[in-house]
């Protein structure tokens, strides 16, 4: 009897062990199954902006007197920054802490801290936080003078771009490169992602209309990072007198043209979020009209409207008022009739549908275009004429294609993130 009881106990123990082993095997199988595929895992690697790749450019700054071209987007990302809730620190602050000899800072449109209105002149001054001299490149001069560069050994350029020709940071880049070439000052460009880098579209700038809103003959959306574009400017000899800068581009890591990227800091006062940045290539054309494109609201470049649009055609209305980045918006204090696009799906092309819609529903067509401004933004006189003639969006876009194809051939030589 004792033997039987012992045998039963033995079988019971073995039964429990088998169950436990079976459960453990199942658990192990569950845990060992990857949450994402290997390819997805590779894609999920965080994007590393060039500013974070200090090992690649700090040796180039050692013992040099440095000039920085930057603004509020000139940041290094950190897992934890002491004494601040922000996950980043300004590059200037970081370099000073590392003992880099920064002599002065050059600031583009909107200023070093990014608070000035679009088109508002920015004055020279002193940065309150660091005490560094601030030289405005959107005031009395847009190109650094020989005098402003004479005490500098090397220039470091780091500004977040959004990949649209009339966004003036690339014009600042070109003029800084030109000045550096003329004064034999090397320039380093720290690359950042282009949130509109996945496509090329829009009318190409015509040479006779080049200005600070477009200094070279490229499409409205050109599909390159600011570092790649710097290489193109240099190698295609688009600098004044065919000169070339002593240029170094520090590339990104883990980024391709299709990689989603959300800019953590407003690149300018009226681009507050991803939606505005995505719609900017299309709605930015309203800058050359009398239509309000959301300035003076919390939906900058996410809506459009005007008091002179046919109110019977729109259910959405709003009233622009002075606010951060827009001290005197178009249609200030007037009830505007138009469309709210803040929930519109992500775009991968330049759309003319809203421009055509607004023109069609303008009761007095003479109020619509600001011809000089519109040509400067579009880069061509043709687009205004095509819209006025009632040509369809599809037909208009077909006229862009040959220029885009030619640009792609040039662009291909300078791509760094294939």
Secondary structure, 3 states (H helix, E strand, C coil): CHHHHHHHHHHHHHHHHHHHHHHHHHHHHHHHCCCCCHHHHHHCCCCECHHHCHHHHHHHHCCCEEEEEECCCCEEECCCCCCCCCCEEEHHHHHHHCCCEEEEEEECCCCCCCCCCCCCCCCCEECCCCCCEEEECCCCCCCCCHHHHCCCCEEEEECCCCCECCCCHHHHHHHHHHHHHHHCCEEEEECCCCCCCCCCEEEECCHHHCECCECCCCEEECCCCHHHHHHHHHHCCCCHHHCCCCEEEECCECCCCCCCCCCCCCCCCCCCCHHHHHHHHHHHHHHHECCECCCCCCCCCCEEEECCECHHHCCEEEECCCECCECCCCCCCCEEEEEECCCCCCCCCCCCHHHHHHHHCECCHHHCECHHHHHHHHCCCHHHHHHHCCCCHHHHHHCCHHHHHHHHHHHHHHCCCC
